[in-house]
Amino acid sequence: MLKVLTLSTLFPDATRPTFGVFVERQTMGLAARGGVEVKVVAPIGLPPAPMRDAAYKALAALPARESWKGLEVWRPRFTALPIVGGAINPWVMARAIAPLLAEIRRDFAFDVIDAEFFYPDGPAAVALGRRFGVPVSIKARGADISYWGHRRGCGGQVLAAGRAAGGMLAVSGALRDEMIALGMPGDRIRVHHTGVDQSAFRPVDRAAAKAALGVSGPFVVTIGHLIPRKAQSLTIAAMAQVPGATCWIVGQGPDEAKLRAEIAALGLEGRVHLVGPKPHEALPGILAAADVMALPSASEGLANVWVEALACGTPIVVGDIGGADEVVDRAAAGRIVARGPDAVAAAIRALIAEPPAQADVAEAARRFTWERNGEALEAHLRGLVALP
């Protein structure tokens, strides 16, 4: 029996049901495999009590331990200081959760720590691995390398964690190359593609799917946290050049007011809509209804929503970033474009004018399964602990 302690600051909870849902799904897939037992520790960083807004107060009220979709999950708190705390978060987190891991270990002698994000999870996991004498795996997902890996006070910790880890995972070959360029040992980095539930994310009658959403005509969707890196501003500017098309921007985040102002300035209020966050189970219906999913992000490792859109038969428009060419590997899958409104608009118009067959688009996602993801993850972790 392989006993895995999954450590992830990216994990859903009752207040944020879509936060890190890809980690949740991967962990559920691993736990479902015969011969594997998994426990989850999902630390929550909180500022000091006087600095907590309503969202932080809701996080503070979450149970310290619960059963989450069949997984046993602990949610220990650690103090995260806004603005200045980034460089010390790994140390603070490791110190705060070490007693919990000692308690868990009395009944669950975990063989390996599986850290699901490189910062602050990775450096904390390495410290905890040393303390408990177990190997550590760290998974890189994108911004944890492209942002935290270059940030002063944090980048050195990212590199040191990568060099100390028994093994690493990268969501794309491009991200693996970036990790190697930082100085991490390439022989310990395995490309580990995401999966998609192809029973839920699948092609359906597009006209009927649009009608269910109250949409008609050309339909463009962009899904992601409302932050500059996700480049919703580019998609909004592009929509000014796609006459007659409706666009839904799905997500929430600090850029909401700015994006509303941009929509108003371009006179697009009747066609471009900020629809807020949607539960993950609602995404198949939205993506299957769309003619195009546009996400011209500034950086990505390999975005789950790229693969989810393709599995629904919806082509994507993305920038030449991360693992884009590992997903858009055929014409039917969509377009990789320069990150500017003109190029994004031209790609959207082309895909609306000559839509590829939904079945051909979905074929591009066929290899991205949770079964393959779980099998590869188990093999990787068993290799670290030398279990058969």
C-alpha positions in Angstrom: 0.0 0.0 0.0 1.4 3.4 -1.1 0.5 6.0 1.6 0.5 9.6 0.2 0.2 12.8 2.1 -1.0 15.4 -0.4 -0.1 19.0 0.6 -1.8 21.8 -1.3 -2.7 25.4 -0.6 -4.7 25.1 -3.8 -7.7 23.0 -2.8 -11.5 23.7 -2.8 -13.5 24.4 0.3 -17.1 25.4 1.1 -16.3 29.1 0.5 -14.3 28.5 -2.7 -15.7 25.4 -4.4 -13.8 26.0 -7.7 -10.5 26.9 -6.1 -7.9 24.4 -7.2 -10.6 22.0 -8.5 -7.9 20.4 -10.7 -5.9 19.4 -7.6 -9.1 18.0 -6.1 -9.9 15.9 -9.2 -6.3 14.6 -9.5 -6.2 13.7 -5.8 -9.6 11.9 -6.0 -8.3 9.9 -9.0 -5.1 8.9 -7.2 -7.1 7.9 -4.0 -9.4 5.7 -6.2 -6.5 3.6 -7.4 -6.1 0.2 -5.8 -3.1 0.0 -3.5 -3.0 3.7 -2.8 -4.2 5.6 0.3 -4.3 9.4 0.4 -4.8 12.0 3.1 -5.0 15.7 2.3 -3.5 18.7 4.2 -4.8 21.9 2.7 -3.2 24.8 4.7 -5.0 28.1 4.8 -3.0 31.4 5.1 -4.8 34.0 7.1 -3.7 37.5 8.0 -3.9 38.6 11.7 -7.5 38.8 12.9 -7.8 42.6 12.8 -6.9 42.5 9.1 -9.5 39.9 8.0 -12.2 40.9 5.6 -15.4 38.9 5.1 -13.7 36.4 2.8 -10.9 35.7 5.3 -13.5 35.4 8.2 -15.3 32.8 6.2 -12.1 30.9 5.6 -11.3 31.1 9.3 -14.7 29.5 10.1 -14.1 26.4 8.0 -13.8 23.1 9.9 -10.2 22.1 10.8 -10.9 18.6 9.5 -13.6 17.2 7.3 -14.6 14.6 4.7 -14.5 16.3 1.3 -15.9 14.3 -1.6 -14.7 11.1 0.0 -11.2 12.5 0.9 -10.1 13.1 4.5 -8.9 16.7 4.5 -7.3 18.8 7.2 -7.3 22.6 6.9 -4.6 23.9 9.3 -4.2 27.7 9.5 -1.0 29.7 9.3 -0.3 33.4 9.5 0.2 35.0 6.2 1.2 38.7 6.3 -0.1 40.7 3.4 2.5 42.3 1.1 5.6 41.4 3.1 4.7 37.8 4.0 5.5 36.1 0.7 9.2 35.3 1.4 8.5 33.8 4.8 5.3 31.9 4.1 7.0 28.5 3.5 8.7 28.7 6.8 5.6 29.9 8.7 3.5 27.2 7.0 5.9 24.4 7.7 6.3 25.4 11.4 2.5 25.7 11.8 1.6 22.3 10.3 4.4 20.2 11.6 2.6 19.2 14.8 -0.5 18.2 12.7 1.7 16.0 10.4 3.2 14.3 13.5 -0.3 13.6 14.8 -1.5 12.3 11.4 1.6 10.1 11.1 0.8 8.2 14.3 -2.1 6.5 12.5 -1.1 7.1 8.9 2.6 6.5 8.3 2.8 8.3 4.9 5.5 7.2 2.6 5.8 10.4 0.6 4.7 14.1 0.6 3.0 15.1 -2.7 3.2 19.0 -2.9 0.8 20.3 -5.5 2.1 23.8 -6.1 5.7 25.0 -6.0 5.3 28.0 -3.7 4.9 28.1 -0.8 4.0 24.4 -0.8 7.3 23.2 -2.3 9.8 24.7 0.2 7.5 23.8 3.1 7.1 20.2 1.9 10.9 19.8 1.6 11.4 21.0 5.2 8.7 18.7 6.4 10.1 15.8 4.3 13.4 16.2 6.1 11.7 16.3 9.5 9.8 13.1 8.9 12.3 11.3 6.8 10.2 10.8 3.7 10.7 11.8 0.1 9.0 14.8 -1.5 7.5 15.4 -4.9 6.6 18.9 -6.1 4.3 19.7 -9.0 4.7 22.9 -11.0 1.6 24.3 -12.6 2.6 27.7 -14.2 2.6 30.9 -12.1 4.4 29.1 -9.3 7.4 29.0 -11.7 6.9 32.0 -14.0 6.0 34.4 -11.1 7.2 33.0 -7.8 10.3 31.4 -9.4 11.5 34.9 -10.3 10.3 37.0 -7.4 12.9 38.4 -5.0 13.0 36.5 -1.8 11.0 33.6 -3.2 12.8 32.5 -6.4 15.8 31.2 -4.5 13.5 29.1 -2.3 11.7 27.7 -5.4 15.1 26.7 -6.9 16.4 25.2 -3.6 13.2 23.2 -3.2 13.4 21.8 -6.7 17.0 20.8 -6.2 16.1 19.1 -2.9 13.0 17.3 -4.0 13.1 13.6 -4.7 11.2 14.3 -7.9 9.1 16.9 -9.6 6.2 17.1 -12.0 5.4 19.8 -14.7 2.1 20.2 -16.4 3.7 20.7 -19.7 7.0 20.2 -21.5 7.4 23.9 -21.9 7.1 24.4 -18.1 9.7 21.6 -17.6 12.1 23.5 -19.9 11.5 26.7 -17.8 12.3 24.8 -14.6 15.5 23.5 -16.1 16.4 27.0 -17.2 16.1 28.1 -13.6 18.6 25.5 -12.6 16.5 22.5 -11.6 17.7 19.0 -12.5 15.9 17.9 -15.6 16.4 14.2 -14.9 14.1 14.6 -11.9 11.3 16.4 -13.7 8.5 14.4 -15.3 5.8 15.9 -17.6 2.5 15.2 -16.0 -0.5 16.3 -18.2 -3.8 17.1 -16.6 -6.9 15.1 -17.2 -10.5 15.9 -18.1 -13.7 14.0 -17.3 -14.8 13.2 -20.8 -18.1 11.9 -19.7 -19.0 15.4 -18.5 -17.0 17.5 -20.9 -18.2 16.3 -24.3 -19.7 17.6 -27.5 -23.5 18.2 -27.5 -25.9 19.9 -29.9 -24.5 23.4 -29.8 -27.7 25.2 -30.7 -29.6 23.4 -27.9 -26.8 24.2 -25.5 -27.0 27.9 -26.5 -30.7 27.9 -26.0 -30.3 26.5 -22.5 -28.2 29.5 -21.7 -30.4 32.0 -23.4 -27.8 32.8 -26.0 -28.1 33.0 -29.8 -25.7 33.7 -32.6 -21.9 33.4 -32.3 -20.8 32.8 -28.8 -17.4 33.3 -27.2 -16.4 32.3 -23.7 -13.4 33.1 -21.6 -12.9 31.4 -18.2 -10.5 32.4 -15.5 -9.7 34.5 -12.4 -10.1 38.2 -13.2 -6.5 39.2 -12.9 -4.1 40.8 -15.5 -2.3 37.5 -16.3 -5.6 36.0 -17.6 -5.8 38.9 -20.1 -9.6 39.4 -20.2 -8.9 42.9 -21.4 -7.5 41.5 -24.6 -10.6 39.4 -25.2 -12.8 42.4 -24.5 -10.9 44.6 -27.0 -11.0 41.7 -29.5 -14.8 41.5 -29.2 -15.1 45.0 -30.6 -13.9 43.5 -33.8 -16.2 40.5 -33.8 -19.6 42.0 -34.7 -22.8 40.2 -33.6 -21.0 37.9 -31.2 -21.8 37.5 -27.5 -19.1 36.9 -25.0 -19.3 35.6 -21.5 -16.5 36.3 -19.1 -16.7 33.6 -16.4 -14.8 34.2 -13.1 -14.3 36.6 -10.3 -11.3 38.6 -9.1 -9.8 42.1 -8.4 -10.0 43.2 -12.0 -13.8 43.1 -12.1 -14.4 46.9 -11.9 -11.7 47.6 -14.4 -13.1 45.1 -16.9 -16.6 46.6 -16.5 -15.2 50.0 -17.3 -13.5 48.7 -20.4 -16.7 47.0 -21.6 -18.6 50.3 -21.2 -15.9 52.4 -22.8 -16.1 50.2 -26.0 -19.9 50.2 -25.9 -20.1 46.4 -25.6 -22.5 46.2 -22.6 -25.1 44.4 -24.8 -22.7 41.8 -26.0 -19.9 41.2 -23.5 -21.1 40.1 -20.0 -19.2 39.5 -16.8 -21.3 36.5 -15.5 -19.3 35.9 -12.3 -17.9 32.5 -11.1 -19.7 29.3 -12.0 -19.5 26.0 -10.3 -17.3 23.5 -12.1 -20.3 21.3 -12.9 -21.8 24.2 -14.9 -18.7 24.6 -17.2 -19.5 21.6 -19.6 -22.8 23.3 -20.6 -21.1 26.7 -21.1 -18.1 25.4 -23.0 -20.2 23.1 -25.2 -22.4 26.0 -26.2 -19.5 28.2 -27.2 -18.2 28.5 -30.7 -14.8 29.6 -29.3 -13.1 29.6 -26.0 -10.5 32.5 -25.9 -7.9 32.8 -23.2 -4.9 34.8 -24.4 -3.1 34.7 -21.0 0.3 36.2 -20.4 1.4 32.9 -18.9 0.1 29.4 -18.3 1.6 26.0 -17.7 -1.1 24.1 -19.4 -4.5 25.4 -18.5 -7.2 22.9 -17.6 -9.8 25.0 -19.2 -8.0 24.6 -22.6 -8.5 20.8 -22.4 -12.0 21.0 -21.0 -13.1 23.3 -24.0 -11.6 20.9 -26.5 -13.2 17.9 -24.9 -16.6 19.8 -25.4 -15.7 20.2 -29.1 -15.0 23.9 -28.8 -11.8 25.2 -30.4 -9.6 27.6 -28.4 -7.7 30.8 -29.1 -4.6 31.1 -26.9 -1.2 32.9 -26.8 2.1 31.2 -27.7 2.8 30.4 -24.0 3.5 27.3 -21.9 2.1 24.1 -23.3 -0.1 25.7 -25.9 1.5 23.7 -28.8 1.0 20.5 -26.7 -2.7 21.1 -26.8 -3.3 23.0 -30.1 -1.6 20.3 -32.1 -3.9 20.3 -35.1 -6.0 22.9 -37.0 -9.3 21.7 -35.5 -8.1 22.5 -32.0 -8.0 26.2 -32.6 -5.3 28.9 -33.0 -2.1 30.0 -31.2 -1.9 33.7 -31.8 0.2 36.8 -31.0 -1.1 38.5 -27.8 -2.9 41.5 -29.2 -6.6 42.3 -29.9 -6.2 42.2 -33.6 -4.8 38.7 -33.7 -7.2 37.4 -31.1 -10.2 38.9 -33.0 -9.0 37.5 -36.4 -8.7 34.0 -34.9 -12.1 34.2 -33.3 -13.7 35.4 -36.6 -12.0 32.6 -38.6 -13.2 29.9 -36.3 -16.7 31.3 -36.3 -16.8 31.6 -40.1 -15.4 28.0 -40.6 -16.1 26.0 -37.5 -14.2 22.7 -37.3 -16.3 19.6 -36.6 -16.9 19.1 -32.9 -15.8 15.5 -33.1 -12.4 16.6 -34.6 -11.9 19.2 -31.9 -12.8 16.7 -29.2 -10.2 14.2 -30.6 -7.5 16.7 -29.6 -8.4 16.2 -26.0 -8.8 12.4 -26.1 -5.4 11.7 -24.6 -6.0 13.9 -21.5 -7.8 11.5 -19.1 -7.8 11.3 -15.3 -7.1 7.6 -15.6 -3.8 8.3 -17.4 -3.1 11.1 -15.0 -3.6 8.9 -12.0 -1.6 6.0 -13.4 1.4 8.3 -14.1 1.2 10.0 -10.7 1.1 6.7 -8.8 4.1 5.4 -10.8 6.0 8.6 -10.1 5.4 8.5 -6.4 6.1 4.8 -6.1 9.5 5.4 -7.8 10.4 7.9 -5.1 9.7 5.5 -2.3 11.0 2.4 -4.1 7.7 0.5 -3.6 6.7 -2.1 -6.3 
